Each structure stands twice: as structure tokens, then as C-alpha cells.
Amino acid sequence: MKTITQTPTFTSYVRLISCNTYQSLRSASLLFGLLILLSLASCKKTIDVVTLGQPGNVPTQNQNRPGQVYPVGKTLETPITTTIGPAGGMLTSADKRLTINVPAGAVETAQQFSIQPISSTGPQSLGNAFRLSPHGVTFKKPVTLRVTYDPATLSGTVAEVLALAYQNEKGIWMLAAKGKVDTVAHTVSVETTHFSDWAILERAKLLPEIGFVKPGEKLGLEVMVLDDNLLVPMTTDTEVPAPYQSPTQLVDVSSWKLAGLGTLTPAIWKASYLAPATVPARNPVAVSIKLNGPTTIDGKPFGELWLVSTIYVGEEGLMYRINGGKWVHTISPQGVQVLNTPAGKLLNMNSGITADGNNLGVTIQSLQPPVESDELSMITYSGMNMPWTPDGSGAMFNLADAKARTNYKHFYHVGKVVYPSPGGITFYQFGKAGGYVIGKFEIGKGEGFNEQGSVGTVRIEGHFRIKRAN
């Protein structure tokens, strides 16, 4: 085992707020529904013999990895529908992420096609999933599905390992064969003769993709993969088991790197990062590992593909910034609460008041608290990102700046039509009482309001590490 030390080189049970007046914005409560499904199975597989830092063989293990059954996702918005007949046609989701291209001759009679955003239960899913219909119809010609991804959301992974997958009637997610990734247009596409629930899955990931650690403390990292033939084009649909460890044949275990202050101790496909005693000037730091290569994907050569984990070193609280400006650190004296309400258990997280005394308030709430996790475990888990939904069925957010007399929201208007902001919120850890609640959020286009009305849109990003109160 070697140690690397480097010098410098983050629905509702009340009514959705009204956008008409500042007073209604201040008085409304925000809620969101958030589902985290953590499904990690201990399993075995034959691995290559490797040497890391010093002589010694890695024990071989036999992996038995059948397809994992996952729950069905919950609806997030109403479906977009259209009628397409034998002449063919096209349908695009409301958020413009997914496009269905139906060629002429795919259906013999007019059919109603629909796209409905749902929460994704697929392992290592990138964003929400989509429920496509008609169900139970086999198309005469393949229909093309094309999903757009945002490169900024590819934390801990790379575009080349993305794949479209669907959930079959047994609840098992299937990696679709012959999928293609266009790293220029930022799309993942596939041809299919049937519809189901579809999502983009990340076939390889370095966890935590976004890490949070206090000065002088340790954080565990590890590579998780979905299938063995990571960079080999799939010719048949493949069942997706739970994400698993020991992917030694898929990563270069000698390639661990640290960019920033601290100490990195590799251990084959895992590593441990020790943060410096004080918050570094360069924050966050980055830890990376290379996938084995070179390789060719869809005829394109790739010499090096790196998985990167971004690690924030800092104290407790919530940090955010607007339009890439200065980071603002707020404190959360009440901690994260889980309250009993008439509508069920309510996750309530409020953070505010800065060092300069400005009265700020960031509110995040959920009627579906995340699953509790063990913060002391060296094994880390990937959270599920939930998109912002203006109708109150999903994630919701409010940032109140008393000094500027402005409230920033998780949606924006074009005329009288309300659109959800790009981005979402992700929980990476939800500890028991006294433990930490850790995560990040991003609002790609959030609208601000004051007494006069809209003040335009901004981009807000942030991360939090707050103790749970109960």
C-alpha cells in the first residue's frame, strides 16, 4: 500500500407559493418529495491478480451477480402526449431532455405516445427517469430514444460510460444494447421496439462523487461498477445487478491521484483521504483514478478516462454561491429535523445567518426523508438526484435574502408558463440523530422576486453538512 501526499496543484401539505406578490413569497412554505433508494449488495467475482505499491497478491473472489429487482419510480409530472400514425412523428419531453423519433411504418394504426417524468430507481442513475407509452406494443420498426445530459452533472463518472436502460416487467433494469454516446452533442441514444420506464445509468462511478469532510478527518472512497464489460459495446440487453465492488480488471489501481492538500492512501479500488488540519485555500480538492485502457468505443479511441471525486473540506453548515460568485457560509443551529405532521414525516432543514450578520434563509423540506445511512462506514453510497418541480410533487427550494429583500426559487417563468429549474438536490448521507446529513444542490435557472415582481434568473449551487437533531 502506498501513501500519496501532495501540495496545492463543494404534494406539499401546504400550498405552493404564489409568484404575484412578495408577501405571498415570504409567507409560503416549501416542501418536496424526495426518494433515496440505496441498494448495495455484497457479491463476488473472479478478479485479476494485481500489485499495488508493494508485492502481494489480491485474493480472488467468485462473483454471482443476478439482475437486481428495484421498485417502480413515482410520477413527478403530468405526461406529454401526442398521436402518431403510420407516417411517423416525433415527441419531446417538457424539459427537452428526451426526444422520441418514430419512423414511418413503426406503427400500423394511430397510437397515443406519451412521456412522463418519474423518479428513477435505477442504480447509479443520472437524473430522473421517463415513463414511455404505449405499453405492450411491439413496433414494426425501431424507434429512436435520445436523451440529453448536462456535462456539469457528471460527478464521479465520465460520459463514455453512460448507457440507456429500461425496467422490465420483473422490476429488473436492463442495459439496452447498441446504445451510443455523443460527447459533442451531449446525448445518449438507442433504438428500441418497445416502451417501458427508461433512464440513463452511470456504469462506473467513483464514490463519493462529491465528498464532505471536516479538517483533520478521513473520508473513504471506492469505485463502483454495474457490469464487467464496461467499455465493450453491448450486443444484447444486459441485466443490471446492484452496484458492486472489486472492479480491479476495469480500473488502473496504480493510477490514484490527489490534486490539493491532504494525504491519499490507496487500497486497490478503494482509497482513504485525510484532510489537512485547516481549511485549504484551494477548496475543493480532487481525487481521481483511471479506467483501464486504451480502448475504443463506437469506433472512437480513448487513451485515458478518469473518474474524479470532488471533496469539500470545511466545517458544518450550508454553503452556496450565486452565478459563480463568492461562497457564502451559513449556520444551522436547529440542525436537520424530522417532524411528525398531518401529512406524514417531514424533513425540515433551515440554514441562515452569515458571519457578517446578514439574515439569509435557505429552506429545504421533504415529506419523504431519505433512508438512514452509517456515516462511520468506509463504504460510501451514491445519492439520488431529484429534479425541481414547480407543482409541489418533487424537490422544492427557497433562498430568502432579507438584506436584498429578494426570494430566489426553484423555477422560472416564460410569460405565464412556469418551468422547473434545471438541476436538483442530492443527499449523499442521512445519518441517525446526532449524525450528519450531507448533500448538494443546484438550481440552473432560478427566478428571483421582490416587492415589484421578478428580478430575473440566477444560477445557485451549494452543499451542506449539517447534524441531524432528532
C-alpha positions as CSV (number, residue, x, y, z in Angstrom):
1,M,0.0,0.0,0.0
2,K,1.3,3.4,-0.8
3,T,0.6,6.9,0.5
4,I,0.4,10.0,-1.7
5,T,0.9,13.4,-0.1
6,Q,0.5,16.4,-2.4
7,T,0.8,20.2,-2.0
8,P,-1.7,22.5,-3.7
9,T,-1.6,22.0,-7.6
10,F,-18.5,21.9,-2.6
11,T,-47.8,17.4,-2.5
12,S,-46.6,19.5,-0.1
13,Y,-49.0,19.6,2.7
14,V,-49.1,23.4,2.4
15,R,-49.9,25.4,-0.7
16,L,-47.3,26.2,-3.3
17,I,-46.2,29.8,-3.1
18,S,-47.8,32.4,-5.4
19,C,-45.4,34.4,-7.6
20,N,-47.6,37.5,-7.7
21,T,-46.5,39.3,-4.6
22,Y,-43.5,39.5,-2.3
23,Q,-45.7,39.0,0.7
24,S,-47.0,35.6,-0.6
25,L,-43.4,34.5,-1.3
26,R,-42.4,35.3,2.2
27,S,-45.4,33.5,3.8
28,A,-45.4,30.3,1.8
29,S,-43.8,27.1,3.0
30,L,-41.8,24.9,0.7
31,L,-42.0,21.1,0.6
32,F,-40.6,18.5,-1.7
33,G,-40.9,14.7,-2.1
34,L,-37.5,13.0,-2.2
35,L,-36.8,9.3,-2.6
36,I,-33.5,7.7,-2.0
37,L,-33.1,4.1,-2.7
38,L,-29.7,2.7,-1.6
39,S,-29.2,-0.8,-2.9
40,L,-25.8,-2.2,-2.5
41,A,-25.3,-5.9,-2.5
42,S,-22.2,-7.8,-1.3
43,C,-21.2,-10.1,-4.2
44,K,-18.2,-11.9,-5.6
45,K,-16.4,-12.2,-8.9
46,T,-13.1,-13.6,-10.2
47,I,-10.6,-10.8,-10.4
48,D,-7.1,-10.3,-11.8
49,V,-4.1,-10.6,-9.7
50,V,-2.6,-7.1,-9.2
51,T,0.2,-5.5,-7.3
52,L,-0.2,-2.1,-5.6
53,G,2.8,-0.3,-4.1
54,Q,4.4,-3.5,-2.7
55,P,4.5,-7.2,-3.6
56,G,1.4,-9.2,-2.7
57,N,-1.4,-10.9,-4.5
58,V,-5.1,-9.8,-4.3
59,P,-7.3,-12.8,-3.2
60,T,-9.5,-14.0,-5.9
61,Q,-13.3,-14.0,-5.4
62,N,-16.2,-15.5,-7.3
63,Q,-18.9,-13.1,-8.2
64,N,-22.5,-14.2,-8.6
65,R,-24.5,-11.2,-9.8
66,P,-28.1,-11.8,-11.0
67,G,-30.3,-8.9,-12.0
68,Q,-31.5,-6.9,-9.1
69,V,-35.2,-6.2,-8.6
70,Y,-35.9,-2.5,-8.0
71,P,-39.1,-0.7,-7.1
72,V,-41.0,1.3,-9.7
73,G,-40.4,5.0,-9.9
74,K,-43.1,7.5,-8.8
75,T,-44.6,10.0,-11.1
76,L,-43.2,13.6,-10.9
77,E,-45.3,15.5,-13.6
78,T,-48.2,15.0,-15.9
79,P,-47.4,13.3,-19.2
80,I,-46.8,15.0,-22.5
81,T,-48.9,13.2,-25.2
82,T,-49.4,13.2,-29.0
83,T,-50.9,10.9,-31.6
84,I,-48.5,9.3,-34.1
85,G,-49.7,7.2,-37.0
86,P,-48.1,5.1,-39.8
87,A,-46.4,8.2,-41.3
88,G,-44.2,8.5,-38.2
89,G,-43.6,11.5,-36.0
90,M,-41.7,12.9,-33.0
91,L,-42.4,13.7,-29.3
92,T,-40.2,15.7,-26.9
93,S,-40.4,15.9,-23.1
94,A,-41.4,19.1,-21.4
95,D,-37.9,19.7,-20.1
96,K,-36.4,19.0,-23.6
97,R,-34.2,16.2,-22.3
98,L,-35.8,13.3,-24.1
99,T,-36.9,13.0,-27.8
100,I,-38.8,10.1,-29.3
101,N,-38.4,9.7,-33.1
102,V,-40.9,7.3,-34.6
103,P,-40.1,6.3,-38.2
104,A,-42.7,5.8,-40.9
105,G,-44.0,2.2,-40.7
106,A,-43.3,1.7,-37.0
107,V,-47.0,1.5,-36.2
108,E,-49.8,0.3,-38.4
109,T,-52.5,2.5,-36.9
110,A,-52.6,5.8,-35.0
111,Q,-51.2,5.4,-31.4
112,Q,-51.1,7.8,-28.5
113,F,-47.5,8.3,-27.5
114,S,-46.6,9.9,-24.1
115,I,-43.6,10.9,-22.0
116,Q,-44.0,11.2,-18.2
117,P,-41.0,12.2,-15.9
118,I,-40.7,9.8,-12.9
119,S,-38.2,9.3,-10.1
120,S,-35.5,6.8,-11.1
121,T,-34.9,3.7,-9.1
122,G,-32.1,2.5,-11.4
123,P,-28.8,2.1,-9.7
124,Q,-26.3,5.0,-10.3
125,S,-29.0,6.8,-12.3
126,L,-28.2,10.2,-13.8
127,G,-31.3,12.4,-13.1
128,N,-34.9,11.3,-13.3
129,A,-36.4,8.5,-15.5
130,F,-39.1,8.7,-18.1
131,R,-42.3,6.5,-18.4
132,L,-43.0,6.0,-22.1
133,S,-46.1,4.7,-23.7
134,P,-47.8,2.9,-25.5
135,H,-47.0,-0.1,-23.3
136,G,-47.4,-3.6,-24.6
137,V,-46.9,-2.6,-28.3
138,T,-44.0,-4.0,-30.4
139,F,-43.1,-1.5,-33.0
140,K,-42.6,-2.8,-36.6
141,K,-39.5,-0.6,-37.0
142,P,-37.1,0.5,-34.2
143,V,-38.0,3.8,-32.5
144,T,-35.0,6.1,-31.5
145,L,-34.8,7.4,-28.0
146,R,-32.3,10.3,-27.5
147,V,-31.7,11.8,-24.0
148,T,-29.6,14.9,-23.4
149,Y,-27.2,15.1,-20.4
150,D,-25.5,18.0,-18.8
151,P,-21.7,17.5,-18.7
152,A,-21.7,19.6,-15.5
153,T,-23.7,16.9,-13.7
154,L,-21.2,14.1,-14.5
155,S,-19.6,14.0,-11.0
156,G,-17.5,10.9,-10.3
157,T,-18.1,9.5,-13.8
158,V,-17.5,10.2,-17.5
159,A,-19.8,10.4,-20.4
160,E,-18.3,7.4,-22.2
161,V,-19.7,5.0,-19.6
162,L,-23.3,6.3,-19.7
163,A,-25.9,3.9,-21.0
164,L,-29.7,4.0,-21.5
165,A,-31.6,1.3,-19.6
166,Y,-35.2,0.2,-19.1
167,Q,-37.0,-1.5,-16.3
168,N,-38.7,-4.8,-17.4
169,E,-41.9,-6.3,-16.1
170,K,-40.0,-8.1,-13.3
171,G,-38.6,-4.9,-11.9
172,I,-35.0,-5.5,-13.2
173,W,-33.2,-2.7,-15.0
174,M,-31.8,-3.7,-18.4
175,L,-28.9,-2.0,-20.1
176,A,-30.0,-1.5,-23.7
177,A,-27.9,-3.0,-26.4
178,K,-26.1,-0.9,-29.1
179,G,-26.5,2.4,-27.3
180,K,-24.5,5.4,-28.4
181,V,-23.0,8.4,-26.6
182,D,-22.3,11.6,-28.5
183,T,-19.9,13.6,-26.3
184,V,-20.2,16.6,-28.6
185,A,-24.0,16.9,-28.7
186,H,-24.1,15.6,-25.1
187,T,-26.7,12.9,-25.9
188,V,-27.2,9.2,-25.2
189,S,-29.3,7.3,-27.8
190,V,-30.6,3.9,-28.5
191,E,-33.1,2.1,-30.8
192,T,-35.9,0.1,-29.3
193,T,-39.0,-1.8,-30.4
194,H,-40.8,-1.4,-27.1
195,F,-41.5,1.1,-24.4
196,S,-41.1,1.0,-20.6
197,D,-39.5,3.2,-17.9
198,W,-36.2,4.5,-19.2
199,A,-33.2,6.2,-17.6
200,I,-29.5,7.0,-18.1
201,L,-27.3,4.9,-15.8
202,E,-23.7,5.5,-14.9
203,R,-21.9,2.2,-15.5
204,A,-18.8,3.2,-13.5
205,K,-18.6,5.7,-10.7
206,L,-16.1,6.9,-8.1
207,L,-17.9,7.4,-4.7
208,P,-18.5,9.7,-3.1
209,E,-18.8,11.7,-6.3
210,I,-19.0,14.8,-4.1
211,G,-17.4,14.4,-0.7
212,F,-17.5,16.5,2.5
213,V,-15.0,16.2,5.4
214,K,-14.0,18.3,8.3
215,P,-10.4,19.5,8.7
216,G,-8.2,16.7,10.0
217,E,-10.7,13.9,9.4
218,K,-10.8,11.0,7.0
219,L,-13.1,10.1,4.1
220,G,-13.3,6.7,2.3
221,L,-13.5,6.4,-1.5
222,E,-14.2,3.5,-3.8
223,V,-15.0,2.6,-7.4
224,M,-18.4,1.0,-8.1
225,V,-19.4,-0.5,-11.4
226,L,-22.6,-2.1,-12.9
227,D,-21.2,-4.6,-15.3
228,D,-17.9,-6.3,-16.2
229,N,-17.7,-5.3,-19.9
230,L,-17.6,-1.6,-19.1
231,L,-16.0,-0.3,-22.3
232,V,-17.1,-3.1,-24.6
233,P,-20.2,-2.2,-26.8
234,M,-23.1,-4.4,-25.7
235,T,-24.7,-6.5,-28.4
236,T,-27.6,-7.8,-26.3
237,D,-29.6,-6.3,-23.5
238,T,-27.9,-6.9,-20.1
239,E,-29.5,-7.3,-16.7
240,V,-28.3,-4.7,-14.1
241,P,-27.4,-6.1,-10.7
242,A,-26.7,-3.9,-7.6
243,P,-23.5,-1.8,-8.0
244,Y,-20.6,-3.9,-6.8
245,Q,-17.0,-3.5,-5.6
246,S,-13.7,-5.2,-6.6
247,P,-13.6,-3.9,-10.2
248,T,-9.9,-4.5,-10.4
249,Q,-10.0,-5.6,-14.0
250,L,-11.7,-2.3,-15.0
251,V,-9.5,0.3,-13.3
252,D,-5.8,1.1,-13.2
253,V,-5.3,0.6,-9.4
254,S,-1.8,2.2,-9.6
255,S,-3.2,5.5,-11.0
256,W,-4.7,7.1,-7.9
257,K,-4.0,10.9,-7.8
258,L,-4.7,13.7,-5.4
259,A,-5.0,17.4,-6.5
260,G,-4.9,19.6,-3.5
261,L,-3.8,19.5,0.2
262,G,-4.1,16.4,2.3
263,T,-3.0,12.7,2.2
264,L,-4.3,10.0,0.0
265,T,-3.8,6.3,0.9
266,P,-4.8,3.9,-2.0
267,A,-6.0,0.3,-1.3
268,I,-6.6,-1.3,-4.7
269,W,-10.0,0.0,-5.9
270,K,-10.5,1.9,-2.7
271,A,-8.7,4.8,-1.1
272,S,-8.7,6.9,2.1
273,Y,-8.3,10.7,2.1
274,L,-7.0,12.5,5.2
275,A,-7.9,16.2,5.1
276,P,-5.4,18.9,6.3
277,A,-5.8,20.3,9.8
278,T,-7.2,23.6,8.4
279,V,-9.4,24.5,5.5
280,P,-7.2,24.7,2.5
281,A,-7.1,27.8,0.2
282,R,-7.8,25.5,-2.7
283,N,-11.2,24.0,-1.9
284,P,-12.5,21.6,-3.0
285,V,-9.7,19.1,-3.6
286,A,-9.9,16.3,-6.2
287,V,-9.2,12.6,-6.1
288,S,-9.1,10.6,-9.3
289,I,-8.5,7.1,-10.7
290,K,-8.1,6.0,-14.3
291,L,-10.2,3.4,-16.1
292,N,-8.1,0.7,-17.8
293,G,-7.3,1.5,-21.4
294,P,-6.6,2.5,-24.1
295,T,-9.9,1.4,-25.6
296,T,-12.2,2.0,-28.5
297,I,-15.9,3.0,-28.0
298,D,-18.1,3.1,-31.1
299,G,-15.0,3.3,-33.3
300,K,-13.5,6.2,-31.3
301,P,-10.2,5.7,-29.5
302,F,-9.9,6.9,-25.9
303,G,-6.5,6.8,-24.3
304,E,-7.4,7.9,-20.8
305,L,-10.7,8.1,-19.0
306,W,-10.6,9.4,-15.4
307,L,-13.1,9.1,-12.6
308,V,-12.9,12.2,-10.3
309,S,-14.3,12.8,-6.8
310,T,-14.6,16.3,-5.6
311,I,-14.1,16.7,-1.9
312,Y,-15.0,19.8,0.1
313,V,-13.1,20.5,3.3
314,G,-14.9,22.6,5.8
315,E,-17.0,23.0,9.0
316,E,-20.6,22.2,9.5
317,G,-23.4,24.3,7.9
318,L,-24.6,25.1,4.4
319,M,-22.6,26.9,1.7
320,Y,-23.9,28.4,-1.5
321,R,-23.0,30.8,-4.2
322,I,-24.9,32.7,-6.9
323,N,-23.8,33.0,-10.5
324,G,-20.3,31.5,-9.6
325,G,-19.6,34.3,-7.1
326,K,-18.3,34.2,-3.6
327,W,-19.1,31.2,-1.4
328,V,-21.5,32.2,1.4
329,H,-21.3,30.0,4.6
330,T,-24.5,29.8,6.7
331,I,-25.0,28.0,10.0
332,S,-27.9,25.7,11.0
333,P,-28.4,26.0,14.8
334,Q,-31.6,23.9,14.7
335,G,-30.0,21.1,12.7
336,V,-31.9,18.8,10.4
337,Q,-35.3,17.8,11.9
338,V,-37.7,15.0,11.1
339,L,-41.1,16.2,12.3
340,N,-44.5,14.5,12.5
341,T,-47.2,16.3,10.5
342,P,-50.7,15.5,9.4
343,A,-49.3,14.7,6.0
344,G,-46.6,12.3,7.5
345,K,-43.0,12.7,8.5
346,L,-41.4,15.9,7.3
347,L,-37.7,16.5,6.8
348,N,-37.0,20.1,7.7
349,M,-33.7,21.8,7.0
350,N,-33.1,25.5,7.5
351,S,-29.8,27.3,7.4
352,G,-29.1,31.0,7.7
353,I,-27.2,33.9,9.3
354,T,-23.7,34.6,8.0
355,A,-20.5,35.7,9.7
356,D,-21.2,39.3,8.6
357,G,-24.7,39.2,10.2
358,N,-26.8,39.2,7.0
359,N,-30.1,37.4,7.6
360,L,-30.3,34.7,5.0
361,G,-32.6,31.7,4.9
362,V,-32.2,28.6,2.9
363,T,-35.1,26.1,3.3
364,I,-35.2,22.5,2.1
365,Q,-38.0,20.3,3.1
366,S,-39.3,16.8,2.2
367,L,-42.3,14.6,3.2
368,Q,-40.2,11.6,2.2
369,P,-37.0,11.7,4.4
370,P,-34.0,9.8,2.9
371,V,-33.0,6.4,4.1
372,E,-30.7,6.5,7.1
373,S,-27.0,5.6,6.4
374,D,-24.0,4.8,8.6
375,E,-21.5,7.7,8.4
376,L,-18.9,5.7,10.2
377,S,-18.7,3.1,7.4
378,M,-15.8,3.3,5.0
379,I,-18.2,2.3,2.3
380,T,-19.9,5.3,0.7
381,Y,-23.2,5.4,-1.2
382,S,-24.4,7.3,-4.2
383,G,-27.4,9.6,-3.6
384,M,-30.3,10.0,-6.0
385,N,-30.8,13.4,-7.7
386,M,-34.4,14.7,-7.7
387,P,-35.3,17.4,-10.2
388,W,-37.1,20.6,-9.1
389,T,-40.9,20.5,-9.7
390,P,-43.0,23.7,-9.5
391,D,-46.2,21.8,-8.9
392,G,-45.0,20.6,-5.5
393,S,-44.7,16.9,-6.3
394,G,-40.9,16.9,-6.1
395,A,-38.0,18.9,-4.8
396,M,-38.5,22.5,-3.8
397,F,-36.2,25.3,-2.6
398,N,-36.3,28.8,-1.2
399,L,-33.4,31.3,-0.6
400,A,-34.6,34.4,1.3
401,D,-32.1,37.3,1.3
402,A,-33.5,39.8,3.9
403,K,-30.9,42.4,3.1
404,A,-31.7,42.4,-0.6
405,R,-35.4,41.8,0.1
406,T,-35.4,39.1,-2.5
407,N,-36.5,35.5,-2.6
408,Y,-35.0,33.0,-5.1
409,K,-37.0,30.0,-6.2
410,H,-36.5,26.6,-7.9
411,F,-38.5,27.6,-11.1
412,Y,-38.8,30.4,-13.6
413,H,-41.5,32.0,-15.9
414,V,-41.7,32.5,-19.6
415,G,-44.7,34.6,-19.9
416,K,-47.4,33.0,-17.8
417,V,-45.9,29.5,-18.1
418,V,-43.9,28.1,-15.2
419,Y,-40.9,25.9,-15.8
420,P,-38.8,23.9,-13.3
421,S,-35.2,24.9,-12.9
422,P,-32.6,22.6,-14.4
423,G,-30.7,20.8,-11.6
424,G,-31.9,19.2,-8.4
425,I,-30.9,18.1,-4.9
426,T,-28.9,15.1,-3.9
427,F,-28.4,13.6,-0.4
428,Y,-25.2,11.5,0.0
429,Q,-25.7,10.7,3.6
430,F,-28.6,10.9,6.0
431,G,-27.3,9.9,9.5
432,K,-29.3,9.0,12.5
433,A,-29.9,11.5,15.3
434,G,-26.6,13.2,16.1
435,G,-25.2,12.1,12.7
436,Y,-24.6,14.1,9.6
437,V,-26.9,14.9,6.7
438,I,-24.7,15.6,3.7
439,G,-25.5,16.6,0.1
440,K,-25.5,19.2,-2.6
441,F,-28.0,21.2,-4.7
442,E,-28.0,23.1,-8.0
443,I,-30.6,25.5,-9.5
444,G,-29.5,26.1,-13.1
445,K,-32.1,28.8,-13.6
446,G,-34.0,30.1,-10.6
447,E,-36.1,33.2,-10.6
448,G,-35.8,35.9,-8.0
449,F,-38.7,38.0,-6.7
450,N,-39.0,41.2,-4.7
451,E,-41.9,43.6,-3.9
452,Q,-42.0,44.8,-7.5
453,G,-42.1,41.3,-9.0
454,S,-39.5,39.3,-10.9
455,V,-35.8,40.4,-10.8
456,G,-34.6,37.9,-13.4
457,T,-33.0,34.5,-13.1
458,V,-29.8,33.3,-11.5
459,R,-27.8,30.1,-11.1
460,I,-27.4,28.8,-7.5
461,E,-25.2,26.0,-6.3
462,G,-24.4,24.7,-2.9
463,H,-23.5,21.9,-0.5
464,F,-24.3,21.1,3.1
465,R,-23.0,19.1,6.1
466,I,-25.5,19.5,9.0
467,K,-26.1,17.4,12.1
468,R,-29.5,15.8,12.5
469,A,-31.3,17.0,15.6
470,N,-33.7,14.0,16.1
